């Protein structure tokens, strides 16, 4: 970390006054060190800096030390603060001596001439690194520049381009560092201030270049075609230069403080400089947050999500919350640095870094998920509907992990000894069980998505409406055997996966699953004896499916019921009658299955004609109509055998019953039947043939009084013209058509599919 070569007294006392805010926690008396010598002060300082490490080591070994009360921790922390403050006051009094020592070491006791010589060495070192990079790495750098102009829409290709360019740039940085290092070692002697200065500057430059190589791979400011994040070129370039400023300041801070200590600055002064330099670093980060808040908000925006009140509050207030959080972490970190608790400071710095890198990690993971859901193994007609849920679950999982890590290290730095608590027996087992559960659930979830997508790729897309025809009669060609069995297989695999996950979770929690499996076997045997009907249903269904007796979407007749197969479960199937009724039939109730949707279907139609009809003429008319229907563009492809007459099938009391038939594809017979009736009616009427109507003849008894007869009319004529009782006529009509009414009212009526004789 960089440090200033000269600090003004006002700045020093301003920083001291800020650190005095922490003295309100003090309950111990200030150590009397105002009369100590320089050697005694340094000895006390070294003891104080090593005390936290020893305490932390003993705390990791002793449970009693880990359970110390918060009051004792506050007292110890306050005591260390006051000791550090006293040492700082003493060190400030010797600040002039430290400055002189640093100046002498840097100038090699040669004054400005030595400083000039050191600057020449720095320039020579940098020149050697640049020349080495140009001589040995120019080809790789040119290849890296060519990659920047590539365009790729495939995420694997994009990742390959970015990785290859990053490797080329890293090789260039390595060549630069190696060339500069060789010169620095050649022109300086070991264990000298100048070598330390050259190595510190080289370390700073190499660190900055490494960070910029990573930033170039992530942001790709000049490579729009392979940029992994959804950023515009100007936005990517702006963030890139913010990263450069941050990395330069941070690298200078880290290497500068180490160099200052090696040149003669007392460590207690570093404990003052680090919090102040950390404050400037936090201010730089907060400036970036407020300057780029619109870009960061855009990166996290999701147009598909709903706008809620909570979302609006978070969008508007997140910069304020982030600033408060970062500054709070800096205050805790600065205090631990000042009191010399380096271990706690490291834990707090980890929490700070997690907070700083959270947006980058979250957006990179989101981009990775957005590309992962496009791989071939996950593609299916319905996966797009589940992809958002799939990505949301994994995204929230990463956020919870990062949040848990930040809180964990914050608690560790605060002094709660969370690391020691995790090493306790039951807590360690619980955390291990939780990790196992998360891994098991995640693996099972990914496996289920792969299996489900593989099954859905072999299934057709669900229709918007039923597979029935416009008449709602059903009977069309059903699904394939694969389409029928795969949904059952999917349910079976899901059940096995759920049982496996539950047993694995119980095993990770320490539950013995052996007795559970044995008990499940006993229960299964008992259920098998007590639910024989259920077992019979399941076994019958298995053999029906193996025999391919029916498929989903087919129109079948089974157990005196008929309808379209809507659903096939483990123990029953559900039929939808063409009149709308839903019928559920257990497999064990099915003796035979009559499938009306396989290969072809023959429909026989009847109509009534008068007794004096020319049968041969009717046959020719129907044959002509059948040939015309075969030539129809819409119906022709669905007709296998044309419409033809079968002649007179029977004779009834008022008409001749003619029959005609045709063969068509399953499910198309209903439309063809409708059109056949229409064309036959029009064809017969065009030839003077009309359908016969049902006639009811009621014979009335002759009147006994013959004188009542009117002259010129016969008795039969009088009987026919006599008024008829309406009730008697209705009864006679109902009796004549009762059979037809009963057939029409039955839900499972053959509907034109009588005996084929």
C-alpha positions in Angstrom: 0.0 0.0 0.0 1.4 3.4 -0.8 2.3 5.9 1.8 3.3 9.5 1.6 6.9 10.4 2.1 5.9 13.4 4.2 2.8 13.9 6.3 1.8 17.3 7.6 1.1 17.6 11.3 -2.6 18.8 10.7 -3.4 15.7 8.7 -1.8 13.4 11.4 -3.8 14.9 14.2 -7.0 14.9 12.1 -6.6 11.1 11.6 -5.8 10.7 15.3 -8.9 12.5 16.2 -11.0 10.2 14.0 -9.5 7.2 15.7 -10.2 8.7 19.1 -13.9 8.0 18.4 -13.2 4.4 19.3 -11.9 5.3 22.7 -15.4 5.5 24.0 -15.3 1.8 24.4 -12.3 2.0 26.7 -12.6 0.7 30.3 -8.9 0.2 31.0 -6.3 2.7 32.1 -3.8 4.2 29.6 -0.4 2.6 29.8 2.3 4.9 31.0 4.9 4.8 28.2 5.6 8.5 27.9 9.0 8.0 29.5 10.0 4.9 27.5 13.1 4.8 25.4 12.9 4.0 21.6 14.0 0.4 22.2 11.4 -0.1 24.9 8.6 1.4 22.7 9.5 -0.9 19.8 9.6 -3.9 22.0 6.2 -3.1 23.5 4.9 -2.6 20.0 6.1 -5.9 18.7 4.6 -7.7 21.8 1.3 -6.0 21.2 1.2 -6.9 17.5 2.0 -10.6 18.2 -0.5 -10.9 21.1 -3.6 -11.2 18.9 -2.1 -14.1 16.9 -1.2 -15.9 20.1 -4.6 -15.4 21.5 -6.2 -16.5 18.4 -4.1 -19.7 18.3 -4.9 -20.5 21.9 -8.5 -19.7 21.2 -8.6 -22.2 18.4 -7.3 -24.9 20.8 -9.2 -24.1 23.9 -13.0 -24.0 24.0 -13.0 -22.1 27.3 -11.1 -19.2 25.6 -13.6 -19.1 22.7 -16.5 -18.7 25.1 -15.2 -15.5 26.8 -17.8 -12.9 27.4 -18.3 -9.9 25.1 -17.5 -7.6 28.0 -14.0 -9.1 28.3 -13.5 -8.8 24.6 -14.5 -5.1 24.7 -12.1 -4.5 27.6 -9.2 -6.2 25.8 -10.0 -4.4 22.6 -10.2 -1.0 24.4 -6.9 -1.7 26.2 -5.2 -2.5 22.9 -6.6 0.7 21.4 -5.2 2.8 24.1 -1.8 1.1 23.9 -1.8 1.7 20.2 -2.8 5.3 20.7 0.0 5.8 23.2 2.5 4.2 20.9 1.2 6.3 18.0 1.8 9.5 20.0 5.3 8.4 20.8 6.0 7.5 17.2 4.6 10.9 16.0 7.1 12.6 18.2 9.9 10.7 16.4 8.4 11.3 12.9 11.2 13.7 11.9 13.8 11.0 12.7 11.8 8.5 10.6 11.7 10.8 7.6 15.4 11.3 7.8 16.0 7.6 7.9 13.7 7.0 4.9 15.4 9.7 2.9 18.9 8.4 3.7 17.9 4.9 2.6 16.3 6.0 -0.6 19.1 8.4 -1.6 21.8 6.0 -0.4 23.1 9.0 1.6 23.8 10.9 -1.6 20.9 13.3 -1.4 19.1 14.3 -4.6 21.9 12.7 -6.7 21.0 9.4 -5.2 17.3 9.9 -5.9 18.1 10.8 -9.5 20.2 7.6 -9.8 17.3 5.6 -8.3 14.9 7.1 -10.8 17.3 6.1 -13.7 17.4 2.6 -12.4 13.6 2.5 -12.3 13.4 3.8 -15.9 16.0 1.2 -17.0 14.1 -1.6 -15.3 10.9 -0.6 -17.0 12.6 -0.2 -20.4 14.1 -3.7 -20.0 10.7 -5.1 -19.3 9.1 -3.4 -22.3 11.9 -4.4 -24.7 11.7 -8.0 -23.5 7.9 -8.0 -24.1 8.3 -6.5 -27.5 11.0 -8.9 -28.6 9.6 -12.2 -27.3 5.9 -11.5 -27.0 5.0 -9.2 -30.0 3.6 -12.2 -31.9 1.3 -13.2 -29.1 0.2 -9.6 -28.5 -0.7 -9.2 -32.2 -2.8 -12.4 -32.0 -4.5 -11.1 -28.9 -5.3 -7.9 -30.8 -6.7 -9.8 -33.7 -9.0 -11.8 -31.4 -10.5 -8.5 -30.2 -12.0 -8.0 -33.7 -13.8 -11.4 -33.8 -17.6 -11.8 -33.6 -19.3 -14.8 -32.1 -22.8 -15.7 -31.1 -21.9 -19.0 -29.7 -21.0 -18.8 -26.0 -18.4 -21.7 -26.2 -16.6 -19.9 -29.0 -16.8 -16.6 -27.1 -15.3 -18.2 -24.0 -12.6 -19.7 -26.1 -11.7 -16.4 -27.6 -11.6 -14.6 -24.3 -9.5 -17.4 -22.6 -7.1 -17.5 -25.5 -6.6 -13.7 -25.5 -6.2 -13.7 -21.7 -3.5 -16.3 -22.0 -1.6 -14.3 -24.6 -1.8 -11.2 -22.5 -0.7 -13.1 -19.4 2.3 -14.4 -21.3 3.2 -10.8 -22.2 2.9 -9.7 -18.6 5.1 -12.6 -17.5 7.8 -11.7 -20.1 7.7 -8.0 -19.0 8.0 -8.9 -15.4 10.8 -11.4 -16.0 12.9 -8.9 -18.1 12.5 -6.1 -15.6 13.3 -8.5 -12.7 16.5 -9.7 -14.2 17.7 -6.1 -14.7 16.7 -5.1 -11.2 18.6 -8.0 -9.7 21.7 -7.3 -11.8 22.0 -3.6 -11.0 21.3 -3.8 -7.3 22.8 -5.7 -4.4 20.8 -7.9 -2.1 19.3 -6.6 1.1 19.6 -3.0 0.0 17.0 -0.2 0.0 17.3 0.3 -3.7 16.5 -3.3 -4.5 13.5 -3.2 -2.2 12.3 0.0 -4.0 12.8 -1.5 -7.5 11.0 -4.7 -6.5 8.1 -2.8 -4.9 7.6 -0.7 -8.0 7.8 -3.8 -10.2 5.4 -5.7 -8.0 3.0 -2.8 -8.2 3.1 -2.6 -12.0 2.8 -6.3 -12.5 -0.2 -6.4 -10.2 -1.9 -3.6 -12.0 -1.3 -5.3 -15.4 -2.6 -8.6 -14.1 -5.8 -6.9 -12.9 -6.2 -5.1 -16.2 -5.8 -8.4 -18.1 -8.6 -9.9 -16.1 -10.7 -6.7 -16.6 -10.1 -6.8 -20.3 -11.3 -10.4 -20.4 -14.5 -9.6 -18.4 -15.4 -6.2 -19.8 -13.8 -6.5 -23.3 -14.0 -2.7 -23.9 -12.7 -3.0 -27.4 -14.1 -6.4 -28.3 -17.9 -5.9 -28.7 -18.3 -9.2 -30.6 -17.1 -11.3 -27.7 -18.1 -9.2 -24.7 -19.6 -11.5 -22.1 -21.6 -8.8 -20.3 -24.6 -6.9 -21.6 -22.8 -3.5 -21.8 -22.3 -0.9 -24.4 -18.8 0.0 -25.6 -18.7 3.3 -23.8 -20.0 1.7 -20.5 -17.4 -1.1 -20.7 -14.6 1.4 -21.4 -15.7 3.6 -18.5 -15.8 0.8 -16.0 -12.4 -0.5 -17.4 -10.7 2.8 -16.5 -12.4 2.9 -13.1 -10.9 -0.6 -12.5 -7.5 0.7 -13.6 -7.6 3.6 -11.1 -8.7 1.3 -8.3 -6.0 -1.3 -9.0 -3.3 1.3 -9.4 -4.2 2.9 -6.0 -4.5 -0.4 -4.3 -1.3 -1.8 -5.6 0.6 1.4 -4.7 -1.0 1.2 -1.2 0.1 -2.4 -0.6 3.6 -2.2 -2.0 4.2 1.4 -0.7 3.5 0.6 2.9 5.7 -2.5 2.9 8.5 -0.4 1.3 8.1 2.4 3.8 8.5 -0.1 6.7 11.6 -1.6 5.2 13.0 1.9 4.7 12.6 2.9 8.4 9.0 3.8 9.1 7.8 2.4 12.4 5.0 -0.2 12.1 2.7 1.9 14.4 2.7 4.6 11.8 1.5 2.1 9.2 -1.3 1.3 11.6 -2.3 4.9 11.2 -1.7 5.2 7.5 -3.6 2.1 6.5 -7.0 3.2 7.9 -6.6 6.6 6.3 -5.6 5.1 3.0 -8.4 2.6 3.3 -10.8 5.5 3.7 -9.6 7.0 0.4 -10.0 3.6 -1.2 -13.6 3.4 0.1 -14.3 6.9 -1.2 -13.0 5.9 -4.6 -15.3 2.8 -4.6 -18.2 4.9 -3.5 -17.5 7.4 -6.2 -17.6 4.6 -8.7 -20.9 3.4 -7.3 -22.6 6.8 -7.6 -21.0 7.6 -10.9 -22.0 4.3 -12.5 -25.2 3.6 -10.6 -27.3 3.8 -13.8 -25.1 1.3 -15.6 -25.1 -1.1 -12.6 -28.9 -0.8 -12.4 -29.2 -1.5 -16.1 -27.0 -4.6 -15.7 -29.4 -6.0 -13.0 -32.6 -4.9 -14.7 -34.9 -7.7 -15.9 -37.7 -6.6 -18.2 -39.6 -9.8 -17.7 -39.9 -9.4 -13.9 -42.8 -7.6 -12.3 -42.4 -4.1 -10.8 -43.2 -4.3 -7.1 -42.9 -1.7 -4.5 -40.0 -3.4 -2.9 -38.2 -3.6 -6.2 -38.7 0.1 -6.7 -37.3 0.9 -3.2 -34.2 -1.3 -3.8 -33.6 0.3 -7.2 -33.7 3.8 -5.8 -31.9 3.2 -2.5 -29.2 0.6 -3.3 -26.4 3.1 -3.8 -27.0 4.6 -0.4 -27.2 1.2 1.3 -24.0 0.1 -0.5 -22.1 3.2 0.6 -23.2 2.8 4.2 -22.2 -0.9 4.2 -18.8 -0.3 2.7 -18.0 2.6 5.1 -19.2 0.5 8.1 -16.8 -2.3 7.0 -14.0 0.3 6.7 -14.6 1.6 10.2 -14.4 -1.9 11.7 -11.4 -2.8 9.5 -9.6 0.5 10.4 -10.1 -0.1 14.1 -8.8 -3.6 14.0 -5.8 -2.4 12.0 -5.1 0.4 14.4 -5.2 -1.9 17.5 -2.9 -4.4 15.7 -5.5 -7.2 15.3 -4.3 -8.3 11.8 -6.3 -11.5 11.8 -9.6 -9.8 12.4 -8.7 -7.2 9.8 -8.1 -9.9 7.3 -11.5 -11.4 8.0 -13.2 -8.1 7.6 -11.3 -7.4 4.4 -12.6 -10.6 2.9 -16.2 -9.5 3.7 -15.4 -6.2 2.0 -14.0 -7.8 -1.1 -17.0 -10.1 -1.4 -19.2 -7.0 -1.3 -17.1 -5.3 -3.9 -17.0 -8.2 -6.3 -20.7 -9.3 -5.7 -22.1 -7.4 -8.8 -19.4 -8.8 -11.1 -19.8 -12.4 -9.9 -23.6 -12.2 -10.0 -23.7 -10.8 -13.6 -21.0 -13.2 -14.9 -22.9 -16.1 -13.3 -26.2 -14.8 -14.9 -24.5 -14.7 -18.3 -23.1 -18.2 -17.8 -26.6 -19.5 -16.9 -28.2 -17.7 -19.9 -25.8 -19.6 -22.1 -26.0 -22.9 -20.3 -29.7 -23.1 -20.8 -29.1 -23.1 -24.6 -27.1 -26.3 -24.6 -28.6 -29.1 -26.7 -29.2 -31.5 -23.8 -31.6 -29.1 -22.1 -33.6 -28.1 -25.1 -37.2 -29.1 -25.3 -40.5 -27.5 -26.3 -41.3 -26.7 -22.7 -37.9 -26.0 -21.2 -38.1 -22.4 -22.2 -41.0 -22.1 -19.8 -38.9 -23.6 -17.0 -35.6 -21.9 -17.9 -36.4 -18.8 -16.0 -37.2 -20.8 -12.9 -34.1 -22.9 -13.4 -31.9 -19.8 -13.7 -33.6 -18.1 -10.8 -33.0 -21.0 -8.4 -29.3 -21.2 -9.2 -28.9 -17.4 -9.2 -30.5 -17.0 -5.8 -28.4 -19.9 -4.6 -25.2 -18.1 -5.5 -26.4 -14.9 -3.9 -27.2 -16.8 -0.7 -23.8 -18.3 -0.7 -22.0 -15.0 -1.1 -24.2 -13.4 1.5 -23.5 -16.2 3.9 -19.7 -15.9 3.3 -19.8 -12.1 3.8 -21.8 -12.4 7.1 -19.5 -15.3 8.2 -16.3 -13.3 7.8 -17.9 -10.2 9.3 -18.8 -12.2 12.4 -15.3 -13.7 12.5 -13.7 -10.2 12.3 -16.2 -8.8 14.9 -14.9 -11.4 17.4 -17.6 -14.0 17.5 -15.1 -16.8 16.7 -17.4 -18.4 14.0 -14.5 -20.4 12.7 -14.0 -22.0 16.1 -17.7 -22.6 16.5 -17.8 -24.4 13.1 -15.2 -26.8 14.5 -17.5 -27.8 17.3 -18.9 -31.3 16.9 -22.7 -30.7 16.4 -22.3 -27.5 14.5 -19.8 -29.1 12.1 -22.1 -32.0 11.5 -25.0 -29.7 10.9 -23.1 -27.6 8.4 -21.8 -30.7 6.7 -25.3 -32.1 6.5 -26.6 -28.8 5.1 -23.8 -28.8 2.4 -24.6 -32.4 1.5 -28.3 -31.6 1.3 -27.7 -28.6 -1.0 -25.4 -30.7 -3.2 -27.9 -33.6 -3.4 -30.8 -31.3 -4.2 -28.8 -29.4 -6.8 -27.5 -32.6 -8.5 -31.0 -34.1 -8.4 -32.6 -30.9 -9.8 -30.1 -30.8 -12.7 -30.5 -34.5 -13.4 -34.3 -34.1 -13.4 -34.1 -31.2 -15.9 -31.9 -33.3 -18.2 -34.2 -36.3 -18.0 -37.4 -34.2 -18.4 -35.9 -32.3 -21.4 -34.8 -35.6 -23.0 -38.4 -37.0 -22.6 -40.1 -33.8 -23.9 -37.9 -33.7 -27.0 -39.6 -37.0 -28.0 -43.1 -35.8 -27.2 -45.1 -33.6 -29.5 -46.1 -30.2 -28.5 -49.4 -30.2 -26.7 -52.3 -29.1 -28.9 -54.2 -25.9 -28.2 -57.4 -27.9 -28.3 -58.5 -31.5 -28.0 -57.5 -33.8 -30.7 -61.2 -34.3 -31.5 -62.8 -33.2 -34.7 -65.1 -30.2 -34.9 -68.1 -32.5 -34.3 -66.6 -33.5 -31.0 -66.9 -37.2 -31.9 -63.3 -38.2 -31.4 -61.8 -41.3 -32.8 -58.8 -39.8 -34.5 -55.4 -41.4 -34.7 -53.9 -41.5 -31.2 -50.4 -40.9 -30.0 -47.5 -43.2 -30.8 -46.5 -45.9 -28.4 -43.5 -43.8 -27.3 -45.7 -40.8 -26.6 -48.0 -43.0 -24.5 -45.3 -44.6 -22.4 -42.9 -41.7 -21.9 -45.2 -39.7 -19.6 -45.6 -42.8 -17.4 -41.8 -43.4 -17.5 -41.3 -39.7 -16.5 -43.6 -40.1 -13.5 -41.9 -43.3 -12.5 -38.4 -41.7 -12.7 -39.6 -38.7 -10.7 -40.9 -41.0 -8.0 -37.6 -42.9 -7.9 -35.6 -39.6 -7.8 -37.7 -38.2 -5.0 -37.3 -41.3 -2.9 -33.5 -41.4 -3.6 -33.1 -37.7 -2.6 -35.1 -38.2 0.6 -33.1 -41.3 1.6 -29.8 -39.5 0.8 -30.8 -36.5 2.8 -31.8 -38.7 5.8 -28.5 -40.5 5.5 -26.5 -37.2 5.5 -28.4 -36.2 8.6 -27.1 -39.3 10.3 -30.3 -41.3 10.1 -29.9 -45.1 9.5 -31.9 -45.8 6.4 -31.4 -49.6 6.6 -34.3 -50.1 9.1 -36.4 -47.7 7.0 -35.9 -49.8 3.9 -36.7 -53.0 5.9 -39.8 -51.4 7.3 -40.8 -50.2 3.9 -40.5 -53.7 2.6 -42.7 -55.1 5.4 -45.3 -52.3 4.8 -45.2 -53.1 1.1 -46.0 -56.7 1.7 -48.8 -55.8 4.0 -50.2 -53.3 1.5 -49.9 -56.0 -1.2 -52.1 -58.4 0.8 -54.6 -55.7 1.8 -54.9 -54.0 -1.5 -55.1 -56.9 -3.9 -57.5 -54.9 -6.2 -54.9 -52.1 -6.5 -52.2 -54.6 -7.3 -54.4 -56.2 -9.9 -55.1 -52.8 -11.5 -51.4 -52.0 -11.7 -50.4 -55.4 -13.1 -53.2 -55.4 -15.6 -52.3 -51.9 -16.8 -48.6 -53.0 -17.2 -49.6 -55.8 -19.5 -52.1 -53.7 -21.4 -49.4 -51.2 -22.1 -46.9 -53.9 -23.1 -49.5 -55.3 -25.5 -50.0 -51.8 -27.0 -53.8 -52.2 -26.6 -54.4 -48.5 -26.5 -52.6 -45.2 -26.6 -53.3 -41.7 -25.5 -55.7 -39.9 -27.9 -57.2 -43.1 -29.3 -61.0 -43.8 -29.4 -61.7 -47.1 -27.7 -64.5 -49.2 -26.2 -63.7 -51.0 -23.0 -65.8 -52.2 -20.0 -69.1 -51.3 -21.8 -67.8 -47.7 -22.2 -66.3 -45.7 -25.0 -64.4 -42.5 -25.5 -61.1 -40.9 -26.3 -58.2 -41.9 -24.0 -57.3 -38.7 -22.2 -55.0 -39.9 -19.4 -53.2 -43.1 -18.6 -52.1 -43.5 -15.0 -50.7 -46.4 -13.0 -54.0 -48.0 -12.0 -56.6 -46.6 -14.4 -57.3 -44.7 -17.5 -59.6 -41.8 -18.2 -61.9 -41.7 -21.2 -63.7 -38.7 -22.6 -67.0 -39.6 -24.3 -67.8 -37.7 -27.5 -70.8 -36.2 -25.6 -68.5 -34.8 -23.0 -68.7 -37.3 -20.1 -65.5 -38.3 -18.3 -65.2 -42.0 -17.5 -62.5 -43.6 -15.3 -61.9 -47.3 -15.8 -59.6 -49.4 -13.5 -57.5 -51.7 -15.6 -58.7 -54.8 -13.8 -62.3 -54.1 -14.9 -61.3 -54.3 -18.6 -61.8 -57.7 -20.2 -61.4 -56.7 -23.8 -60.5 -53.5 -25.6 -62.1 -52.4 -28.8 -59.8 -49.9 -30.5 -61.6 -47.7 -33.1 -58.5 -45.6 -34.0 -56.0 -48.0 -35.4 -55.1 -48.0 -39.1 -58.6 -47.4 -40.7 -62.3 -47.3 -39.8 -65.4 -48.3 -41.8 -68.6 -46.4 -41.3 -72.0 -47.8 -42.5 -74.9 -45.4 -43.1 -78.6 -46.1 -43.4 -81.4 -44.2 -45.0 -85.1 -44.8 -45.8 -86.6 -44.8 -49.2 -90.2 -45.6 -50.5 -91.2 -49.1 -51.6 -91.3 -48.1 -55.3 -87.6 -47.0 -55.4 -85.4 -48.3 -58.2 -82.6 -50.0 -56.3 -80.2 -50.1 -59.2 -80.6 -46.4 -59.8 -79.8 -45.7 -56.2 -76.7 -47.8 -56.4 -75.4 -45.8 -59.4 -76.1 -42.5 -57.8 -74.2 -43.4 -54.6 -71.3 -44.8 -56.6 -71.0 -41.5 -58.6 -71.1 -39.5 -55.3 -68.4 -41.7 -53.8 -66.1 -41.1 -56.8 -66.7 -37.4 -56.6 -65.8 -37.4 -52.9 -62.6 -39.2 -53.6 -61.6 -36.4 -56.0 -62.3 -33.8 -53.4 -59.2 -31.9 -52.3 -60.0 -31.8 -48.6 -61.8 -35.2 -48.1 -60.1 -37.3 -50.8 -56.8 -37.9 -49.0 -58.7 -39.1 -45.9 -60.9 -41.6 -47.8 -59.4 -45.1 -48.1 -62.3 -46.9 -49.8 -65.0 -44.7 -51.6 -68.6 -44.5 -50.7 -70.7 -47.3 -52.2 -74.1 -48.8 -51.8 -74.8 -52.1 -50.1 -78.4 -52.3 -51.3 -81.5 -52.9 -49.3 -80.6 -54.3 -45.9 -84.1 -54.8 -44.5 -87.8 -53.9 -45.1 -89.8 -52.1 -42.5 -93.5 -51.4 -42.4 -93.2 -48.0 -44.1 -89.9 -48.0 -46.1 -87.0 -49.8 -47.5 -83.8 -49.5 -45.4 -80.8 -48.9 -47.7 -77.2 -49.0 -46.4 -74.0 -47.5 -47.8 -70.5 -47.6 -46.4 -67.0 -46.1 -46.8 -63.6 -46.6 -45.2 -61.5 -43.6 -44.0 -58.7 -42.7 -41.7 -59.6 -42.7 -38.0 -61.2 -39.6 -36.8 -62.2 -38.3 -40.3 -65.3 -40.5 -40.6 -67.5 -37.9 -38.9 -66.9 -35.2 -41.5 -67.1 -37.6 -44.4 -70.4 -39.0 -43.0 -71.9 -35.5 -42.8 -70.9 -34.7 -46.4 -72.0 -38.1 -47.6 -75.5 -37.6 -46.3 -75.7 -34.2 -47.8 -74.6 -35.3 -51.2 -76.8 -38.4 -51.3 -79.8 -36.4 -50.4 -79.2 -33.8 -53.1 -78.4 -36.6 -55.7 -81.5 -38.5 -54.9 -83.7 -35.5 -55.0 -82.2 -34.5 -58.3 -83.4 -37.8 -59.7 -86.9 -37.6 -58.2 -86.3 -39.8 -55.2 -87.2 -38.6 -51.8 -86.5 -40.1 -48.4 -89.5 -42.0 -46.9 -91.2 -40.6 -43.8 -92.4 -42.7 -41.0 -96.1 -43.3 -41.1 -98.4 -44.5 -38.3 -101.7 -46.2 -39.4 -104.4 -46.2 -36.8 -107.4 -48.5 -37.6 -110.6 -47.4 -36.0 -113.7 -49.7 -35.5 -116.7 -49.2 -37.8 -119.8 -47.4 -36.4 -122.7 -49.7 -35.7 -125.3 -47.2 -36.9 -125.1 -47.6 -40.7 -127.6 -44.9 -41.2 -125.1 -42.4 -40.0 -123.1 -43.0 -43.1 -123.3 -40.3 -45.7 -124.5 -41.3 -49.1 -121.7 -41.7 -51.7 -119.0 -42.5 -49.2 -117.7 -45.9 -48.0 -117.4 -47.0 -44.4 -113.6 -47.1 -44.7 -113.4 -43.6 -45.9 -115.7 -42.5 -43.0 -113.5 -44.3 -40.6 -110.3 -42.7 -41.9 -111.8 -39.2 -41.9 -113.3 -39.5 -38.4 -111.6 -37.5 -35.7 -108.9 -39.4 -33.7 -108.3 -39.2 -30.0 -105.0 -37.2 -29.5 -103.9 -39.3 -26.6 -104.4 -42.5 -28.5 -102.4 -41.1 -31.5 -99.5 -40.0 -29.2 -99.4 -43.4 -27.6 -99.3 -45.1 -30.9 -96.5 -42.8 -32.2 -94.4 -43.3 -29.1 -94.7 -47.0 -29.3 -93.6 -47.0 -32.9 -90.4 -45.0 -32.3 -89.6 -46.0 -28.8 -86.6 -48.2 -29.8 -85.0 -45.3 -31.8 -85.5 -42.9 -28.9 -83.8 -45.2 -26.5 -80.9 -45.8 -28.8 -80.4 -42.0 -29.3 -80.5 -41.3 -25.5 -77.8 -43.8 -24.6 -74.4 -42.3 -23.9 -72.6 -45.3 -25.3 -74.8 -45.7 -28.3 -73.1 -47.2 -31.3 -74.3 -44.2 -33.3 -74.4 -45.9 -36.7 -72.1 -48.8 -36.0 -74.6 -51.6 -35.8 -74.2 -55.1 -36.9 -72.3 -55.2 -40.2 -74.5 -57.8 -41.8 
